[in-house]
Amino acid sequence: MVMLNQTELSPAMLILNGIPGLEDMHIWISFPFCSMYVVAMVGNCGLLYLIHHEDSLHRPMYYFLAMLSLTDLVMCSSTIPKALCIFWFHLKEISFEECLAQMFFIHTFTGMESGVLMLMALDRYVAICYPLHYSTILNCPLIAKSGLATFLRGVLLIIPFTFLTKRLPYCRGNIIPHTYCDHMSVAKLSCGNIKVNAIYGLMVALLIGGFDILCITISYTMILRAVVSLSSADARQKAFSTCTAHICAIVFSYIPAFFSFFSHRFGQHTIPPACHIIVANIYLLLPPTMNPVVYGVKTKQIRDCIIRIFSGPKDIKSYNM
């Protein structure tokens, strides 16, 4: 009997084939991807700089926003540089270990993104429903612990993905029709039973996404009740305006995620594979691109800090004259 060890069952190298059917369009597709990635990097690094250096932004809401920016940076940086290498230089090879590492970072930080959006919803609930106790309830130790718990939740739930994927025997080639190593895209290369992978993936999606969406829904239900009970129309508008940026962030994050999740499971025969891949990339790239833009436009304190930074030298010059 011939004995096969794990190294013989796992391919040394995998091929990320980009967007199937649109290989001739890769160079054109790369331009919006690259532009959005640059905006995401500049915007989120700029937000982190402002939050760190501006004393007026040392508040719970902006600490959660800093968590979101860090998560966005890791999330898009784990996929887009490799995708651009595929589009521009046809560097499609990736080692099996690097593929597993990329899979871990992608799924951990998409879970982290969802968790931080949930924490930000709770932050808005406390700010609007308990304004006098806001800084007392959401103190720095609690913020740090909640952020750490959200990160550990993602790590502990995603680590099994790597073991479940590594244990499989791979004998269906090594070409992945994708721009990054998604859990099920890699598992489908196996000639073994991937039912456990599919069930566990669905369970994690429900545990993370389902729980976070439930908390966000409850938070905004309580917020809406509190806002409607305010006597002044101006007070209602002011209270709800503090939530608009966060609502936009939820929309940018969850709508592509839902489309990608449900189309992957229920629309495999009706939606072209290229559409699946493009939406999967937008799902990881759109929130990091739009979140700093939305918060920069919608949040007065951040807008004022940006204006002060850019207008500061002019003011100093005019003062000296």
C-alpha positions in Angstrom: 0.0 0.0 0.0 1.3 3.4 -1.0 1.4 5.9 1.9 0.8 9.5 1.1 1.8 12.2 3.6 0.3 15.7 3.9 2.9 17.4 1.7 2.0 15.1 -1.2 -1.7 15.7 -0.7 -1.3 19.5 -0.5 0.0 21.4 -3.6 3.2 23.3 -3.2 1.9 26.2 -5.3 -1.5 27.4 -6.3 -2.5 29.6 -9.3 -4.8 32.6 -8.7 -6.3 33.0 -12.2 -7.8 36.4 -11.6 -11.3 37.1 -13.1 -12.3 34.2 -15.3 -13.6 35.2 -18.8 -12.3 38.7 -18.4 -8.5 38.0 -18.7 -8.2 40.5 -21.7 -9.8 43.2 -19.5 -7.5 42.7 -16.5 -5.5 45.8 -17.2 -8.6 48.0 -17.4 -10.2 46.4 -14.3 -7.0 47.2 -12.4 -7.4 51.0 -12.7 -10.5 51.4 -10.6 -9.1 48.8 -8.2 -5.8 50.6 -7.8 -7.6 54.0 -7.5 -9.9 52.8 -4.8 -6.9 51.1 -2.9 -5.0 54.4 -3.0 -8.0 56.3 -1.7 -8.5 53.7 1.1 -4.8 53.8 2.2 -4.6 57.6 2.2 -8.0 58.1 3.7 -7.6 55.6 6.6 -4.0 56.6 7.3 -5.2 60.2 7.4 -8.0 59.4 9.8 -5.6 57.5 12.1 -3.2 60.5 12.0 -6.0 62.9 12.9 -7.4 60.8 15.7 -3.9 60.3 17.2 -2.8 63.9 17.0 -6.0 65.9 17.6 -7.0 66.1 21.3 -10.6 67.0 20.3 -10.9 63.5 18.7 -9.9 61.6 21.8 -13.4 60.4 22.4 -15.0 56.9 22.3 -16.6 57.5 18.9 -13.3 58.2 17.3 -11.5 55.4 19.1 -14.0 53.0 17.5 -13.4 54.8 14.2 -9.7 54.2 14.6 -10.4 50.5 15.0 -12.5 50.5 11.9 -9.7 52.3 9.9 -7.0 49.8 11.1 -9.3 46.9 10.2 -10.0 48.4 6.7 -6.3 48.8 6.1 -5.5 45.2 6.8 -8.6 43.9 5.0 -7.9 45.6 1.7 -4.1 45.2 1.9 -4.5 41.4 2.3 -6.0 41.1 -1.2 -5.6 44.1 -3.5 -1.7 44.1 -3.9 -1.8 40.5 -5.0 -4.8 41.2 -7.3 -2.8 44.1 -8.9 0.2 41.8 -9.4 -2.1 39.4 -11.2 -3.6 42.1 -13.4 -0.3 43.9 -14.2 2.5 41.4 -14.1 0.7 38.0 -14.4 2.2 36.9 -11.1 -0.4 34.3 -10.3 1.5 31.9 -8.2 1.0 31.7 -4.5 2.4 29.0 -2.1 -0.1 26.9 -0.2 1.0 28.3 3.1 0.7 31.9 1.9 -2.7 31.1 0.6 -3.8 29.8 4.0 -2.3 32.9 5.6 -4.2 35.2 3.2 -7.4 33.3 3.9 -6.9 33.7 7.6 -6.4 37.5 7.4 -9.3 38.1 5.0 -11.9 36.2 7.0 -10.6 37.4 10.4 -10.7 41.1 9.5 -14.0 40.9 7.6 -15.4 39.5 10.8 -13.6 42.2 12.7 -15.1 44.8 10.4 -18.6 43.5 11.2 -17.8 43.5 14.9 -16.5 47.1 15.0 -19.6 48.3 13.1 -21.7 46.6 15.9 -19.6 48.3 18.6 -20.1 51.7 16.8 -23.9 51.1 16.8 -23.7 50.5 20.6 -21.6 53.6 20.9 -24.3 55.7 19.1 -27.0 54.1 21.3 -25.2 55.1 24.5 -24.4 58.6 23.2 -28.1 59.3 22.3 -30.0 57.4 25.0 -27.6 58.1 27.9 -25.7 61.3 26.9 -24.9 62.4 30.5 -23.2 59.1 31.2 -21.6 58.6 27.8 -17.9 59.1 28.8 -18.5 57.2 32.1 -20.0 54.1 30.4 -17.6 54.0 27.4 -14.3 54.6 29.2 -11.0 53.7 27.7 -10.5 50.3 29.4 -14.0 49.2 28.2 -13.2 50.3 24.6 -9.9 48.5 24.6 -11.5 45.3 26.0 -14.4 45.4 23.5 -12.0 45.9 20.6 -9.7 43.0 21.9 -12.8 40.7 22.3 -14.0 41.5 18.8 -10.5 40.6 17.4 -10.2 37.4 19.4 -13.7 36.4 18.4 -12.6 36.6 14.7 -9.3 34.8 15.3 -10.8 31.9 17.3 -13.6 31.4 14.8 -11.4 31.6 11.7 -8.4 29.5 12.8 -10.4 26.3 12.2 -10.7 27.3 8.5 -7.0 26.8 8.0 -7.0 23.4 9.7 -10.2 22.3 7.8 -8.7 23.4 4.5 -5.2 21.9 5.2 -6.5 18.5 6.1 -8.2 18.0 2.7 -6.6 16.0 -0.2 -6.0 18.1 -3.3 -6.2 16.2 -6.6 -8.3 18.5 -8.8 -5.5 20.7 -10.0 -4.1 23.9 -8.4 -5.9 26.7 -10.3 -8.2 28.9 -8.3 -10.6 31.1 -10.5 -10.3 34.0 -8.1 -8.0 37.0 -7.2 -7.5 35.8 -3.7 -7.7 32.7 -1.5 -11.3 32.5 -0.3 -12.1 29.6 2.0 -14.5 27.7 -0.3 -12.7 28.6 -3.5 -9.6 26.7 -2.1 -11.7 23.9 -0.6 -13.4 23.2 -4.0 -10.0 22.1 -5.4 -10.1 19.1 -3.1 -11.3 15.7 -4.2 -12.3 15.0 -0.5 -15.5 15.7 1.4 -15.9 19.4 1.9 -19.3 19.3 3.6 -17.7 20.1 7.0 -16.0 23.2 5.5 -19.3 24.4 4.0 -21.3 23.8 7.2 -18.7 25.5 9.4 -18.4 28.4 7.0 -22.1 29.0 7.1 -22.1 28.6 10.9 -19.3 31.3 11.3 -21.2 33.6 9.0 -24.3 33.3 11.1 -22.4 33.6 14.4 -20.6 36.7 13.4 -22.8 38.4 10.8 -26.1 37.3 12.3 -25.2 38.3 15.9 -23.8 41.7 14.8 -26.8 42.6 12.6 -29.1 41.7 15.5 -27.2 44.0 17.9 -27.1 46.8 15.3 -30.9 46.4 14.7 -31.7 46.5 18.4 -29.4 49.5 18.9 -31.0 51.5 16.1 -34.5 50.5 17.2 -33.7 52.0 20.6 -32.1 55.0 19.0 -35.1 55.6 16.8 -37.5 55.4 19.8 -35.3 57.9 21.8 -35.0 60.3 18.8 -38.8 60.3 18.1 -39.5 61.0 21.8 -37.6 64.3 21.6 -39.8 67.4 21.6 -37.8 69.6 19.3 -37.5 68.9 15.6 -34.0 70.4 15.7 -32.9 68.1 18.5 -34.2 65.1 16.6 -32.3 66.1 13.5 -29.2 66.8 15.4 -29.4 63.5 17.3 -30.0 61.4 14.2 -27.4 63.3 12.1 -24.7 61.8 14.4 -25.7 58.4 13.1 -25.7 59.1 9.3 -22.0 58.3 8.8 -22.3 55.1 10.6 -25.4 54.1 8.7 -23.5 54.7 5.4 -20.7 52.5 6.7 -23.2 49.7 7.4 -24.7 50.0 3.9 -21.2 50.0 2.2 -20.2 47.0 4.2 -23.2 44.7 4.4 -24.9 45.1 1.0 -21.9 43.8 -1.0 -21.4 41.1 1.7 -25.0 39.9 1.5 -24.9 39.9 -2.3 -21.6 38.0 -2.4 -22.7 35.5 0.3 -26.2 34.7 -1.2 -25.1 34.7 -4.9 -22.2 32.4 -4.1 -24.6 29.9 -2.4 -27.8 30.3 -4.4 -26.9 31.9 -7.7 -24.0 29.8 -8.9 -25.8 28.8 -12.1 -27.5 32.1 -12.9 -24.8 34.7 -12.1 -21.6 34.6 -14.2 -18.4 33.6 -12.3 -16.8 37.0 -13.2 -19.6 38.8 -11.4 -19.0 36.7 -8.3 -15.3 37.6 -8.3 -15.8 41.3 -9.0 -18.4 41.6 -6.2 -16.2 39.6 -3.8 -13.4 42.2 -4.4 -15.8 45.1 -4.1 -17.0 43.6 -0.8 -13.4 43.9 0.6 -12.5 47.2 -1.2 -15.6 49.4 -1.0 -15.9 49.9 2.8 -12.2 50.8 3.2 -12.5 53.3 0.4 -15.8 54.9 1.4 -15.6 54.9 5.2 -12.9 57.7 5.5 -14.7 59.7 2.8 -18.1 59.5 4.5 -16.7 60.2 8.0 -14.7 63.1 6.6 -17.7 64.7 5.0 -20.4 63.8 7.5 -18.5 64.4 10.8 -18.1 68.0 11.7 -15.2 67.5 14.2 -13.2 65.6 11.6 -14.1 68.2 8.9 -13.0 71.0 11.2 -9.7 69.3 12.0 -8.9 68.9 8.3 -9.8 72.5 7.5 -7.6 73.7 10.4 -4.7 71.6 9.2 -4.9 72.8 5.6 -5.7 76.4 6.4 -3.2 76.7 9.3 -0.1 77.9 7.3 -2.2 80.5 5.6 -3.5 81.8 8.8 0.0 82.0 10.3 1.3 83.8 7.3 -1.4 86.4 7.3 -1.0 86.9 11.0 2.7 87.5 10.6 2.1 90.0 7.8 
